[in-house]
Amino acid sequence: MAELLNHQHCRVCDRAVPMGSVTCDEHAAEYAAVQKKRKRTVMLFYVGSAVLLVVLVTQVLAPVLK
């Protein structure tokens, strides 16, 4: 029986890649673009949540502070 070398699988196409690699060479740029978009989306979510929280808190506390 053949011994399998340690490997991971490409996160895009699921082909075997060496340990330490996330994607194969063909999909590295595509994966980087998806990660960049995901990071931007998460950051916008956090900023939007913070803004919404500030608006809600000021609306709740406005009558109390008057």
GUKOL-438465 format. One line per field, with one value per atom (N, C-alpha, C, O): residue number from 1; residue in one letter; x, y, z. Coordinates in nm, 2 decimals, padded with zeros to 4 digits. Example, Ala and Ser with C-alpha at 12.3 -4.5 7.8 and 13.67 -1.06 7.14 Angstrom:
2
n 1 1 1 1 2 2 2 2 $
res a a a a s s s s $
c1 01.32 01.23 01.32 01.42 01.28 01.37 01.29 01.34 $
c2 -00.57 -00.45 -00.33 -00.33 -00.22 -00.11 00.00 00.11 $
c3 00.78 00.78 00.78 00.85 00.71 00.71 00.79 00.80 $
This chain:
66
n 1 1 1 1 2 2 2 2 3 3 3 3 4 4 4 4 5 5 5 5 6 6 6 6 7 7 7 7 8 8 8 8 9 9 9 9 10 10 10 10 11 11 11 11 12 12 12 12 13 13 13 13 14 14 14 14 15 15 15 15 16 16 16 16 17 17 17 17 18 18 18 18 19 19 19 19 20 20 20 20 21 21 21 21 22 22 22 22 23 23 23 23 24 24 24 24 25 25 25 25 26 26 26 26 27 27 27 27 28 28 28 28 29 29 29 29 30 30 30 30 31 31 31 31 32 32 32 32 33 33 33 33 34 34 34 34 35 35 35 35 36 36 36 36 37 37 37 37 38 38 38 38 39 39 39 39 40 40 40 40 41 41 41 41 42 42 42 42 43 43 43 43 44 44 44 44 45 45 45 45 46 46 46 46 47 47 47 47 48 48 48 48 49 49 49 49 50 50 50 50 51 51 51 51 52 52 52 52 53 53 53 53 54 54 54 54 55 55 55 55 56 56 56 56 57 57 57 57 58 58 58 58 59 59 59 59 60 60 60 60 61 61 61 61 62 62 62 62 63 63 63 63 64 64 64 64 65 65 65 65 66 66 66 66 $
res m m m m a a a a e e e e l l l l l l l l n n n n h h h h q q q q h h h h c c c c r r r r v v v v c c c c d d d d r r r r a a a a v v v v p p p p m m m m g g g g s s s s v v v v t t t t c c c c d d d d e e e e h h h h a a a a a a a a e e e e y y y y a a a a a a a a v v v v q q q q k k k k k k k k r r r r k k k k r r r r t t t t v v v v m m m m l l l l f f f f y y y y v v v v g g g g s s s s a a a a v v v v l l l l l l l l v v v v v v v v l l l l v v v v t t t t q q q q v v v v l l l l a a a a p p p p v v v v l l l l k k k k $
c1 00.08 00.00 00.09 00.19 00.05 00.13 00.11 00.00 00.22 00.21 00.18 00.24 00.08 00.04 00.14 00.16 00.18 00.26 00.16 00.05 00.22 00.14 00.10 00.18 -00.03 -00.07 -00.20 -00.27 -00.24 -00.37 -00.44 -00.39 -00.56 -00.63 -00.66 -00.69 -00.66 -00.69 -00.83 -00.92 -00.84 -00.97 -01.07 -01.19 -01.02 -01.10 -01.14 -01.26 -01.04 -01.07 -01.05 -01.08 -01.01 -00.99 -00.88 -00.89 -00.79 -00.68 -00.57 -00.57 -00.49 -00.39 -00.28 -00.24 -00.24 -00.13 -00.04 -00.08 00.09 00.18 00.13 00.06 00.18 00.15 00.20 00.30 00.12 00.15 00.09 00.09 00.05 -00.02 -00.17 -00.22 -00.23 -00.38 -00.45 -00.55 -00.39 -00.45 -00.34 -00.22 -00.39 -00.29 -00.25 -00.31 -00.15 -00.10 -00.20 -00.20 -00.29 -00.39 -00.50 -00.55 -00.52 -00.63 -00.58 -00.67 -00.45 -00.40 -00.46 -00.50 -00.46 -00.51 -00.66 -00.71 -00.73 -00.88 -00.91 -01.00 -00.84 -00.86 -00.82 -00.89 -00.71 -00.67 -00.78 -00.81 -00.84 -00.95 -01.07 -01.13 -01.10 -01.22 -01.19 -01.28 -01.07 -01.04 -01.04 -01.09 -00.99 -00.99 -01.14 -01.17 -01.22 -01.36 -01.43 -01.51 -01.40 -01.46 -01.41 -01.49 -01.29 -01.23 -01.30 -01.33 -01.32 -01.39 -01.53 -01.58 -01.60 -01.74 -01.75 -01.84 -01.66 -01.66 -01.63 -01.70 -01.54 -01.51 -01.63 -01.66 -01.69 -01.81 -01.92 -02.00 -01.94 -02.04 -02.01 -02.10 -01.88 -01.84 -01.86 -01.92 -01.82 -01.84 -01.99 -02.03 -02.07 -02.21 -02.28 -02.37 -02.24 -02.29 -02.26 -02.34 -02.13 -02.09 -02.17 -02.22 -02.19 -02.27 -02.41 -02.47 -02.47 -02.61 -02.62 -02.71 -02.52 -02.52 -02.51 -02.58 -02.43 -02.41 -02.54 -02.59 -02.61 -02.73 -02.84 -02.91 -02.85 -02.95 -02.93 -03.02 -02.81 -02.77 -02.80 -02.86 -02.77 -02.80 -02.95 -02.99 -03.02 -03.17 -03.23 -03.33 -03.18 -03.23 -03.19 -03.27 -03.06 -03.01 -03.05 -03.04 -03.10 -03.13 -03.24 -03.22 -03.35 -03.45 -03.39 -03.44 -03.31 -03.26 -03.16 -03.16 -03.09 -02.99 -03.05 -02.98 -03.17 -03.24 -03.28 -03.34 $
c2 -00.12 00.00 00.12 00.13 00.22 00.34 00.43 00.44 00.49 00.58 00.72 00.77 00.78 00.92 01.02 01.01 01.12 01.23 01.32 01.33 01.39 01.49 01.60 01.65 01.63 01.74 01.80 01.75 01.91 01.97 01.98 01.93 02.03 02.05 02.19 02.27 02.23 02.36 02.40 02.32 02.52 02.56 02.60 02.62 02.61 02.64 02.52 02.49 02.44 02.32 02.19 02.09 02.19 02.07 01.97 01.85 02.02 01.93 01.93 02.02 01.83 01.82 01.92 01.94 01.99 02.09 02.06 01.99 02.11 02.08 02.14 02.24 02.09 02.14 02.29 02.32 02.37 02.51 02.60 02.72 02.54 02.61 02.61 02.51 02.72 02.72 02.69 02.62 02.73 02.70 02.65 02.66 02.60 02.56 02.69 02.80 02.68 02.80 02.86 02.98 02.78 02.83 02.92 03.01 02.90 02.97 03.06 03.12 03.09 03.18 03.32 03.38 03.38 03.51 03.52 03.62 03.42 03.42 03.41 03.48 03.32 03.31 03.44 03.48 03.51 03.63 03.74 03.82 03.74 03.84 03.81 03.91 03.69 03.65 03.69 03.74 03.66 03.70 03.85 03.89 03.92 04.07 04.12 04.21 04.07 04.11 04.07 04.15 03.95 03.91 04.00 04.03 04.03 04.12 04.26 04.31 04.31 04.44 04.43 04.53 04.32 04.31 04.30 04.36 04.23 04.22 04.35 04.39 04.43 04.56 04.65 04.72 04.65 04.73 04.69 04.78 04.57 04.52 04.57 04.62 04.57 04.62 04.77 04.82 04.84 04.99 05.02 05.11 04.96 04.98 04.95 05.02 04.84 04.80 04.91 04.94 04.96 05.06 05.19 05.25 05.23 05.35 05.33 05.42 05.22 05.19 05.19 05.25 05.14 05.13 05.27 05.31 05.36 05.49 05.57 05.64 05.55 05.62 05.58 05.66 05.45 05.39 05.44 05.48 05.44 05.48 05.63 05.67 05.71 05.85 05.88 05.97 05.80 05.82 05.78 05.84 05.68 05.63 05.72 05.75 05.77 05.86 06.00 06.08 06.05 06.19 06.24 06.34 06.16 06.21 06.21 06.29 06.12 06.11 06.22 06.27 06.27 06.38 06.52 06.61 06.53 06.66 06.71 06.82 $
c3 00.00 00.00 00.00 00.07 -00.08 -00.09 00.03 00.08 00.08 00.19 00.14 00.05 00.20 00.17 00.24 00.36 00.16 00.22 00.29 00.26 00.39 00.46 00.36 00.29 00.36 00.27 00.32 00.41 00.26 00.28 00.15 00.05 00.15 00.02 00.00 00.09 -00.13 -00.18 -00.14 -00.15 -00.08 -00.03 -00.14 -00.12 -00.27 -00.38 -00.46 -00.48 -00.50 -00.59 -00.52 -00.58 -00.39 -00.31 -00.36 -00.33 -00.44 -00.48 -00.37 -00.29 -00.37 -00.26 -00.29 -00.40 -00.18 -00.19 -00.07 00.02 -00.08 00.03 00.16 00.16 00.27 00.40 00.41 00.36 00.47 00.48 00.37 00.39 00.27 00.16 00.18 00.24 00.15 00.16 00.03 00.03 -00.08 -00.21 -00.31 -00.28 -00.42 -00.52 -00.60 -00.57 -00.68 -00.75 -00.84 -00.86 -00.90 -00.99 -00.92 -00.98 -00.79 -00.73 -00.62 -00.54 -00.61 -00.50 -00.52 -00.41 -00.63 -00.65 -00.63 -00.56 -00.67 -00.65 -00.50 -00.45 -00.43 -00.28 -00.21 -00.11 -00.25 -00.19 -00.21 -00.12 -00.33 -00.35 -00.27 -00.22 -00.25 -00.17 -00.02 00.05 00.03 00.16 00.19 00.29 00.09 00.10 00.11 00.19 00.02 00.02 00.15 00.21 00.21 00.33 00.45 00.53 00.45 00.55 00.55 00.65 00.43 00.41 00.46 00.53 00.43 00.47 00.62 00.68 00.69 00.83 00.90 00.99 00.84 00.90 00.88 00.98 00.77 00.75 00.85 00.90 00.87 00.97 01.11 01.18 01.15 01.28 01.29 01.39 01.19 01.19 01.19 01.27 01.11 01.11 01.24 01.28 01.30 01.43 01.54 01.62 01.53 01.63 01.61 01.71 01.49 01.46 01.51 01.57 01.48 01.52 01.67 01.73 01.74 01.88 01.94 02.04 01.89 01.93 01.91 02.00 01.80 01.77 01.87 01.93 01.89 01.98 02.13 02.20 02.17 02.31 02.33 02.43 02.23 02.24 02.24 02.31 02.17 02.17 02.30 02.35 02.36 02.49 02.60 02.69 02.60 02.70 02.69 02.79 02.58 02.55 02.65 02.71 02.67 02.77 02.91 02.99 02.94 03.08 03.11 03.23 03.01 03.03 03.03 03.07 02.99 02.98 03.12 03.13 $
